[in-house]
């Protein structure tokens, strides 16, 4: 059962469940807020005469008592017809603002707590991300990009994959491996279509070049790891990054090996259209079984779109092999 509530922040709370249609709930693992989009009919049969909706109003969305979305109206689209389209975002939308930060010896969790405190955002469960980032200097950068950078550094240096999401009104950081869903999507289980893709067009590199400026010698130290076989097969795809001056050669070699391991491979993505299950969201791992592709393993959900139309519930999962 769908329940969609609107809070005008003026003491009135409206139940839109009977006048709403075409609901789409979308989550993305990196860099975007969660969104909820729906339509209401002006002057509908069940609509109260004093009902109103405005940007900034609070929206709560639940399905079968599961809390899915808590956010705010950001766009109202109206025309000659009676349908009004309303677009809402969760708290992560406020992380699209820019600011300047200098961090030293912090974890990604520390970065999230600092930014949330500065921008008066509510926090929920924040897992200990472990790895301490020596320095991060971010000049007039988007807050979400700063957080994503901290999480990426944690993955590269700490080997753990954490993600940020809004958990029904509270910013949370969780280890993706702790979010393995306990149901299968695939052959004879929810799936009704899929599309598979292999690519070296983005985020694939067969040579990694790291450098640091050595103040003692006045020179730039360069470190390189590469896969000659893949260079011959794909052409030269180079990733170049700077490293902190305080890293020693052993630490730089370890970072090189980590990067070449992560980046020197095809990006494999899989899109699945399936019957909806509200437990699926971006950042989770979901077990996938597709016999004709030889697939039987968990995939990380990069993007998840749920659609509720005419009493039906479907979902589209954009997946990535990690």
C-alpha positions as CSV (number, residue, x, y, z in Angstrom):
1,X,0.0,0.0,0.0
2,X,1.3,3.4,-1.0
3,X,1.3,6.3,1.5
4,X,2.4,9.8,0.4
5,X,2.1,12.7,2.8
6,X,2.7,16.4,2.3
7,X,3.6,18.8,5.2
8,X,3.0,22.5,4.4
9,X,5.1,23.4,7.5
10,X,2.1,25.5,8.6
11,X,0.5,22.9,10.9
12,X,-1.3,21.0,8.1
13,X,-0.4,17.6,6.8
14,X,-2.1,16.2,3.7
15,X,-2.5,12.6,2.6
16,X,-2.0,12.6,-1.1
17,X,-2.3,8.8,-1.5
18,X,-5.7,9.0,-3.3
19,X,-4.9,11.8,-5.7
20,X,-1.4,11.0,-6.7
21,X,-0.2,9.0,-9.8
22,X,2.9,8.1,-11.8
23,X,5.3,8.0,-8.8
24,X,9.0,7.6,-9.6
25,X,11.6,7.1,-6.8
26,X,15.2,7.3,-8.0
27,X,18.5,6.8,-6.1
28,X,22.0,7.2,-7.4
29,X,25.1,5.8,-5.7
30,X,27.5,8.7,-6.4
31,X,27.0,12.5,-6.8
32,X,23.3,13.0,-7.0
33,X,20.4,13.4,-4.5
34,X,17.6,10.9,-4.3
35,X,14.4,12.1,-6.0
36,X,10.7,11.5,-6.0
37,X,8.5,12.7,-8.8
38,X,4.8,12.3,-9.0
39,X,1.6,13.9,-10.5
40,X,-1.5,15.2,-8.7
41,X,-4.8,16.3,-10.3
42,X,-5.9,19.8,-9.5
43,X,-9.5,19.9,-8.1
44,X,-9.6,16.1,-8.0
45,X,-12.5,14.1,-6.5
46,X,-10.7,13.6,-3.2
47,X,-8.9,16.9,-3.0
48,X,-9.8,19.3,-0.1
49,X,-10.7,22.8,-1.1
50,X,-7.9,24.4,0.9
51,X,-5.2,22.0,-0.2
52,X,-2.1,23.6,-1.5
53,X,1.5,22.7,-2.4
54,X,4.6,24.9,-2.5
55,X,8.3,24.6,-3.0
56,X,10.0,23.6,0.3
57,X,7.1,21.6,1.5
58,X,8.0,18.2,3.1
59,X,7.1,15.0,1.4
60,X,7.2,11.6,3.0
61,X,6.7,8.4,0.9
62,X,6.1,4.9,2.3
63,X,5.2,1.6,0.7
64,X,3.8,-1.2,2.8
65,X,5.1,0.6,6.0
66,X,8.6,0.8,4.6
67,X,10.1,4.3,4.8
68,X,11.4,5.1,1.3
69,X,11.7,8.9,0.8
70,X,11.8,12.0,3.0
71,X,12.5,15.2,1.1
72,X,11.3,18.5,-0.1
73,X,9.5,19.9,-3.1
74,X,11.9,21.7,-5.5
75,X,9.9,22.0,-8.7
76,X,6.2,22.4,-9.5
77,X,5.2,22.1,-13.2
78,X,1.7,23.2,-14.3
79,X,-0.1,23.8,-17.6
80,X,-3.5,23.9,-19.2
81,X,-4.4,20.3,-18.2
82,X,-5.3,19.4,-14.6
83,X,-2.1,17.3,-14.0
84,X,0.5,18.9,-11.9
85,X,4.0,17.4,-11.8
86,X,6.0,17.7,-8.6
87,X,9.7,17.0,-8.2
88,X,11.2,16.4,-4.8
89,X,14.8,15.8,-3.6
90,X,16.2,14.4,-0.3
91,X,18.8,16.2,1.9
92,X,21.6,15.4,-0.5
93,X,20.3,18.1,-2.7
94,X,21.7,20.7,-0.2
95,X,25.2,19.2,-0.7
96,X,25.2,20.7,-4.2
97,X,26.3,24.0,-2.6
98,X,30.0,25.0,-2.9
99,X,32.4,25.7,0.0
100,X,36.1,25.6,0.9
101,X,37.6,23.1,3.3
102,X,41.0,22.1,4.5
103,X,41.1,18.7,6.2
104,X,44.0,17.0,7.9
105,X,44.2,13.4,9.2
106,X,40.4,12.7,8.9
107,X,38.3,9.8,7.8
108,X,35.6,10.1,5.2
109,X,33.1,9.8,8.1
110,X,34.7,12.8,9.7
111,X,34.3,14.8,6.5
112,X,30.6,13.9,6.3
113,X,30.0,14.9,10.0
114,X,31.9,18.2,9.5
115,X,29.9,19.2,6.4
116,X,26.6,18.1,7.8
117,X,27.2,20.2,10.9
118,X,28.2,23.3,9.0
119,X,25.1,23.1,6.8
120,X,22.6,22.0,9.5
121,X,21.8,18.6,7.9
122,X,20.5,15.7,10.0
123,X,22.8,12.7,10.4
124,X,21.8,9.1,10.8
125,X,24.0,6.0,11.0
126,X,27.6,6.8,10.1
127,X,29.9,3.7,9.8
128,X,33.5,4.0,10.8
129,X,35.3,4.3,7.4
130,X,38.7,3.5,8.9
131,X,41.3,5.0,6.5
132,X,42.6,8.4,7.6
133,X,43.2,10.9,4.8
134,X,46.4,12.8,5.4
135,X,45.3,16.1,3.7
136,X,42.4,17.3,1.6
137,X,42.4,20.9,0.3
138,X,39.1,21.7,-1.4
139,X,38.8,25.3,-2.7
140,X,35.2,26.3,-3.7
141,X,34.1,22.8,-4.5
142,X,30.7,21.2,-4.4
143,X,30.1,19.6,-1.0
144,X,28.9,16.3,-2.6
145,X,32.1,16.2,-4.7
146,X,34.2,16.7,-1.5
147,X,32.5,13.8,0.2
148,X,32.7,11.6,-2.9
149,X,36.5,12.3,-3.1
150,X,36.9,11.3,0.5
151,X,35.0,8.0,-0.1
152,X,37.0,7.3,-3.2
153,X,40.3,7.8,-1.4
154,X,39.0,5.4,1.3
155,X,38.3,2.8,-1.4
156,X,41.7,3.2,-3.0
157,X,43.7,3.3,0.2
158,X,41.6,1.3,2.6
159,X,40.0,-1.2,0.3
160,X,36.4,-0.7,1.6
161,X,33.6,0.7,-0.5
162,X,31.3,3.1,1.4
163,X,28.5,5.1,0.1
164,X,26.5,8.1,1.3
165,X,22.7,8.2,1.1
166,X,19.7,9.8,2.7
167,X,17.9,7.3,5.0
168,X,14.4,8.8,5.2
169,X,15.6,12.2,6.3
170,X,19.0,11.3,7.8
171,X,22.4,11.3,6.0
172,X,24.0,7.9,6.4
173,X,27.3,6.3,5.4
174,X,27.3,2.6,5.1
175,X,29.7,-0.1,3.9
176,X,28.2,-1.5,0.7
177,X,29.1,-5.1,1.6
178,X,26.8,-4.8,4.7
179,X,24.0,-4.0,2.3
180,X,23.8,-7.3,0.4
181,X,20.1,-8.0,-0.3
182,X,18.7,-11.4,0.5
183,X,16.7,-12.0,-2.7
184,X,17.7,-12.9,-6.2
185,X,17.0,-11.0,-9.4
186,X,17.3,-12.9,-12.7
187,X,16.1,-16.1,-14.3
188,X,12.5,-16.8,-13.1
189,X,12.9,-14.2,-10.3
190,X,11.5,-10.7,-10.8
191,X,13.5,-9.9,-14.0
192,X,11.7,-9.4,-17.3
193,X,14.4,-7.8,-19.4
194,X,18.2,-7.0,-19.3
195,X,20.9,-5.3,-21.3
196,X,24.7,-6.0,-20.8
197,X,27.6,-3.8,-21.7
198,X,31.4,-4.0,-21.7
199,X,33.4,-0.8,-22.1
200,X,36.9,0.7,-21.9
201,X,35.5,4.1,-22.7
202,X,35.4,5.4,-19.2
203,X,37.3,4.7,-16.0
204,X,39.6,2.1,-17.7
205,X,43.3,2.7,-17.5
206,X,46.2,0.3,-18.4
207,X,49.0,2.7,-17.3
208,X,48.9,4.6,-14.0
209,X,51.4,7.5,-13.5
210,X,51.8,9.0,-10.0
211,X,54.0,12.0,-9.3
212,X,55.0,14.2,-6.4
213,X,57.1,17.4,-6.2
214,X,60.2,16.7,-4.2
215,X,61.1,19.9,-2.3
216,X,64.4,18.5,-1.2
217,X,65.7,17.8,-4.7
218,X,63.6,20.4,-6.5
219,X,62.5,17.7,-9.0
220,X,59.3,15.9,-9.7
221,X,59.4,12.2,-8.8
222,X,57.4,9.9,-11.1
223,X,56.2,6.4,-10.5
224,X,54.5,4.2,-13.2
225,X,52.7,0.9,-13.3
226,X,51.4,-0.5,-16.6
227,X,50.0,-3.6,-18.3
228,X,51.9,-4.0,-21.6
229,X,49.6,-6.7,-22.9
230,X,46.5,-4.6,-22.4
231,X,48.3,-1.6,-23.9
232,X,48.9,-3.7,-27.0
233,X,45.2,-4.7,-27.1
234,X,43.5,-1.5,-26.2
235,X,46.0,1.3,-26.9
236,X,47.5,3.4,-24.2
237,X,45.0,4.6,-21.6
238,X,46.8,6.6,-18.9
239,X,45.7,7.8,-15.5
240,X,47.8,10.6,-14.0
241,X,47.5,11.7,-10.4
242,X,49.5,13.6,-7.9
243,X,50.4,12.1,-4.5
244,X,51.1,13.7,-1.1
245,X,54.7,14.6,-0.6
246,X,54.8,12.8,2.8
247,X,54.2,9.4,1.2
248,X,57.2,7.2,1.0
249,X,58.1,5.0,-2.0
250,X,56.6,1.9,-0.4
251,X,53.3,3.6,0.1
252,X,53.3,5.0,-3.4
253,X,54.0,1.5,-4.9
254,X,51.1,0.2,-2.9
255,X,48.9,2.9,-4.2
256,X,50.1,2.2,-7.8
257,X,49.3,-1.5,-7.4
258,X,45.9,-0.8,-6.0
259,X,45.0,1.7,-8.8
260,X,46.3,-0.6,-11.7
261,X,44.3,-3.5,-10.2
262,X,41.1,-1.4,-10.0
263,X,41.4,0.5,-13.2
264,X,43.1,-2.0,-15.6
265,X,39.9,-3.8,-16.7
266,X,36.8,-3.4,-18.7
267,X,33.9,-1.6,-17.1
268,X,31.0,-4.1,-17.1
269,X,27.5,-2.7,-16.6
270,X,24.2,-4.5,-16.6
271,X,20.7,-2.9,-16.7
272,X,17.8,-5.0,-15.5
273,X,14.1,-4.3,-15.7
274,X,12.2,-6.2,-13.1
275,X,9.2,-6.4,-10.8
276,X,9.8,-3.9,-8.0
277,X,11.1,-4.6,-4.5
278,X,11.5,-1.6,-2.3
279,X,14.5,-3.0,-0.5
280,X,16.6,-2.3,-3.7
281,X,18.3,1.1,-3.8
282,X,21.6,2.5,-5.1
283,X,24.6,1.4,-3.1
284,X,23.3,-2.1,-2.3
285,X,24.6,-5.3,-3.6
286,X,21.9,-7.5,-5.2
287,X,22.5,-11.2,-6.3
288,X,22.0,-11.6,-10.1
289,X,21.4,-14.9,-11.9
290,X,21.3,-14.9,-15.7
291,X,22.1,-18.4,-17.1
292,X,22.7,-17.5,-20.7
293,X,25.3,-14.9,-19.7
294,X,27.0,-17.1,-17.2
295,X,26.1,-14.6,-14.5
296,X,25.7,-15.8,-10.9
297,X,27.1,-13.2,-8.5
298,X,26.2,-10.0,-6.5
299,X,26.3,-6.7,-8.4
300,X,26.6,-3.2,-7.0
301,X,23.6,-1.1,-7.7
302,X,24.8,2.2,-9.3
303,X,21.3,3.6,-9.9
304,X,17.9,2.4,-9.0
305,X,14.6,3.7,-10.4
306,X,11.2,2.5,-8.9
307,X,8.0,3.3,-10.7
308,X,4.5,3.0,-9.2
309,X,1.8,3.2,-11.9
310,X,-1.8,2.0,-11.9
311,X,-1.3,-0.3,-8.9
312,X,1.9,-1.9,-10.4
313,X,5.4,-1.6,-9.2
314,X,8.5,-2.0,-11.5
315,X,12.2,-1.2,-11.1
316,X,15.2,-0.6,-13.3
317,X,18.6,-1.5,-11.8
318,X,21.8,0.0,-13.3
319,X,24.5,-2.4,-12.0
320,X,28.3,-2.5,-12.0
321,X,30.7,-5.3,-11.4
322,X,33.2,-4.5,-8.6
